Amino acid sequence: MPRLLVRRPSPRLAEGELTHLERAQVDPDLALAQWDQYVDAFRARGWDVLEVDPADEHADGVFIEDAAIVFGDLAVIARSGAPSRRGETATARAAIEAAGIPAVAIEEPGTLDGGDVLKIGRTVYVGQTLRTNAAAIAQLQGLLAPRGWEVVAVPVTRRLHLKSSVTALPDGTVIGYPDAVDDPAAFPTFLAVPEEHGTAVVVLDERTVLMSSDAPETADLFRARGLEVLTTPITEFEKQEGCVTCLSVRLRD
Ligand code: CIR
């Protein structure tokens, strides 16, 4: 059974880092209700939900995807380019090791956020961003190449993370909102989506994706391709430059 690692939002969510967006009013109660709904969408599909210890002192701690990336039987613990976020990894690491997955950490001078790592088949695209640097990408390459993964660096300037710029459908088609993508030709396939918040999907299984409720035309586009599309409201996290991927780490069997 697939497992999902999540961390409930801090009451201080509104104080998190912002890079490309203006600060907007965030409702912490609504954020918690939306987080519950997000987690329930996985539960309803048979995912086992593992809660990482709350870290209320870390405003961005809910964006657990940034703290660790799982590659089959190996977890890589990130080291954010935002120093305010580095304290989030200890609890994430403990949860991953408790789940039976050995972990190794990115080391200085490397910086890496999990939001910059997009896996498609055995290819790992890594965004070079304000959060993720070449030193970390070289460390990833050293860890992953012997395990049969190909690491491909992708410059990202228009959004915070690679996965706020592009994600992929179950068949590997890369999707993105054109304004948010530096170079669609960096990927073997590219499908433009009509809405900003349609850029991010989480693959639940070969036929099903989960995405923000705030991209109805994109949801219809995916349905027309034969996918089942579940939507969930994440407005309070989108205001903080989060998206549907960053609220969890997926542990797939
Ligand atoms: C940050 O700037 O770090 C947070 N406010 C948002 C992180 C979103 N993470 C993600 O998309 N993977």
Residues whose N, C-alpha, C, O or C-beta is under 5 A from the ligand:
A	BS01	CIR	G16 E17 L18 D60 F63 E65 D66 G115 H161 Q240 E241 G242 C243 C246
